[in-house]
Amino acid sequence: DYLNTNTRTLFLQDYAWLKHTHDTLLTKQGFEEAKFKYTNYELINEGLKNRAFSEVVDAAYKLLQLMPDNASLYNNIGYAYLLQKKYKEAIEAFTSAISIDPYFDFAINNRGYCRLQSGDIDNAYADLYSSFEMNPDNSYSWRNLGAYYLKTGDYNKALEHFEQAIKIDPKTELINFYFAYTYRKLNEEEKASGYLARSKEINELNDSTLALD
């Protein structure tokens, strides 16, 4: 009753064929599996949004029982640990993702950022630059390389990378904080104060190894 003439005819033909042959992937087991996947992917998405990180990790590991070679799930686990500043656990999860997909630039970039936070500067740069070469349109590739230059004291180069990151995506996380910190290092207090006010206004979470008053 809800279909137009052509679609209704096709639907009735398909329905009659299914009823006659029972040839369908929509089995009870298939339905339950699809429901299981949907439920746990929703837990991951909502958990990241609401900062319910244990739910993200639990849901991802449940899905890995069905899909052990899913690199994105390991990346989700690593990201949940990254946001908790549990960098050792995050690096392990990102490394698992990369072992499945060696060209997974997001996981490589995330691992580089965690290594940077952990003080493993050389390996951090190797990851960050590799992921940057793979995907230079990712604002986080620019932001994280900027964070690398910030930690190594090259403030002008850091600023160049942050400016490119915000040009690609003005909503890049932590970008206002990084601008504030960099401008303070360059003794441009007025600009630093403006970015710091913006950072506080949108409740950015500070880089764990840097501090601003």
C-alpha positions in Angstrom: 0.0 0.0 0.0 2.9 2.4 0.6 4.8 1.6 -2.7 4.4 3.0 -6.2 3.3 0.7 -9.0 6.7 -0.4 -10.2 8.2 -0.8 -6.8 5.1 -2.7 -5.5 5.4 -5.2 -8.4 9.1 -5.8 -7.7 8.5 -6.1 -4.0 5.7 -8.7 -4.5 7.9 -10.7 -6.9 10.9 -10.7 -4.4 8.7 -11.6 -1.5 7.1 -14.5 -3.4 10.6 -15.7 -4.3 11.9 -15.5 -0.7 8.8 -17.3 0.6 9.2 -20.0 -1.9 13.0 -20.6 -1.7 13.8 -19.4 1.9 17.1 -18.3 0.4 18.0 -15.3 2.6 20.9 -14.2 4.8 18.4 -12.7 7.2 18.5 -15.7 9.6 17.9 -15.4 13.3 21.6 -15.8 13.9 22.4 -13.1 11.3 19.8 -10.8 12.8 21.3 -11.3 16.3 24.8 -10.6 15.1 23.8 -7.5 13.3 22.0 -6.3 16.4 25.0 -7.1 18.5 27.3 -5.1 16.2 24.9 -2.1 16.1 24.5 -2.0 19.9 28.2 -2.1 20.5 29.1 0.4 17.8 26.5 2.8 19.3 28.2 2.3 22.7 31.6 3.3 21.2 30.1 6.4 19.5 28.2 7.5 22.6 31.1 6.6 24.9 33.5 8.8 23.0 30.9 11.6 22.9 30.2 11.4 26.6 33.7 10.5 27.8 32.5 7.1 29.0 35.9 5.5 28.1 35.5 2.2 29.8 32.3 1.6 27.8 34.2 2.3 24.6 37.0 -0.2 25.5 34.6 -2.9 26.6 32.4 -2.5 23.5 35.3 -2.6 21.1 36.8 -5.7 22.7 33.4 -7.4 22.4 33.3 -6.6 18.7 36.9 -7.8 18.3 35.7 -11.3 19.3 33.6 -11.3 16.0 36.1 -9.2 14.0 39.6 -9.9 15.3 41.3 -8.2 12.3 39.4 -4.9 12.5 42.0 -2.2 12.8 39.5 0.5 13.5 38.3 -1.1 16.7 41.9 -1.2 18.0 42.1 2.5 17.0 39.0 3.2 19.0 40.5 1.5 22.0 43.7 3.4 21.7 41.9 6.7 21.3 39.9 6.0 24.5 43.1 5.4 26.3 44.7 8.5 24.7 41.9 10.7 26.0 42.5 9.3 29.5 46.3 10.1 29.1 47.0 6.3 29.4 49.6 6.5 26.8 51.3 3.1 27.3 48.0 1.3 26.8 47.1 3.6 23.9 50.4 2.9 22.1 49.8 -0.9 22.4 46.3 -0.6 20.9 47.5 1.7 18.1 50.3 -0.7 17.4 47.8 -3.6 17.1 45.8 -1.5 14.6 48.9 -0.8 12.5 50.0 -4.4 12.5 46.7 -5.2 10.9 46.8 -2.2 8.5 50.3 -0.8 8.1 48.9 2.2 6.1 46.3 3.2 8.7 47.4 6.8 8.9 45.0 7.8 11.7 46.4 5.1 14.0 50.0 6.0 13.1 49.3 9.6 13.8 47.6 8.8 17.1 50.5 6.6 18.1 53.0 9.4 17.3 51.1 11.8 19.5 51.1 9.3 22.4 54.8 8.8 21.9 55.3 12.5 21.9 53.4 12.8 25.2 55.6 10.0 26.6 58.8 11.7 25.7 59.8 9.3 22.9 60.6 12.2 20.6 62.4 10.4 17.8 59.9 7.6 17.3 57.1 10.2 17.7 58.5 12.2 14.8 58.8 9.1 12.7 55.1 8.2 13.2 53.9 11.8 12.8 55.8 12.5 9.6 54.8 9.1 8.1 51.1 9.7 8.8 51.5 13.3 7.4 52.9 12.0 4.2 50.0 9.6 3.9 47.3 12.1 4.6 48.4 15.8 4.5 44.7 16.9 4.4 44.2 15.7 8.0 44.3 18.7 10.3 45.6 16.5 13.2 48.6 15.6 11.1 49.5 19.3 11.1 48.5 19.9 14.7 50.5 17.0 16.0 53.6 17.9 14.0 53.2 21.4 15.4 53.1 19.9 18.9 56.4 18.1 18.0 58.0 21.4 17.0 56.6 23.1 20.1 58.3 20.5 22.3 61.6 20.8 20.5 61.5 24.6 20.8 61.0 25.5 17.2 58.1 27.9 18.0 57.8 29.6 14.6 57.6 26.2 12.8 55.0 25.1 15.4 53.0 28.1 14.7 53.0 27.5 10.9 51.7 24.0 11.4 49.0 25.1 13.8 47.9 27.8 11.3 47.6 25.2 8.6 45.6 22.8 10.9 43.1 25.5 11.8 42.8 26.4 8.1 41.8 22.8 7.3 39.5 22.5 10.2 38.8 25.4 12.7 37.4 22.8 15.2 40.6 20.8 15.5 40.8 19.8 19.2 43.3 21.6 21.4 44.2 24.1 18.6 43.4 27.2 20.7 45.5 25.9 23.6 48.4 25.2 21.4 48.2 28.7 19.8 48.1 30.2 23.3 51.1 28.3 24.5 53.1 29.1 21.3 52.4 32.8 21.4 53.3 32.9 25.0 56.7 31.3 24.1 57.1 34.0 21.4 56.3 36.7 24.0 53.1 37.8 22.2 51.0 37.9 25.4 48.0 39.7 23.8 47.5 36.9 21.2 48.2 34.2 23.8 45.6 35.6 26.2 43.0 35.7 23.4 43.5 32.1 22.4 43.7 31.0 26.0 40.3 32.7 26.7 38.9 30.8 23.7 40.4 27.6 24.9 38.7 28.0 28.3 35.4 29.1 26.7 35.0 25.8 24.7 36.6 23.7 27.5 39.5 22.3 25.6 41.4 19.6 27.5 45.0 20.7 27.9 48.0 18.8 26.6 49.1 16.7 29.5 52.8 17.8 29.3 52.2 21.6 29.0 50.7 24.1 31.4 49.3 27.6 31.1 48.0 29.7 33.9 
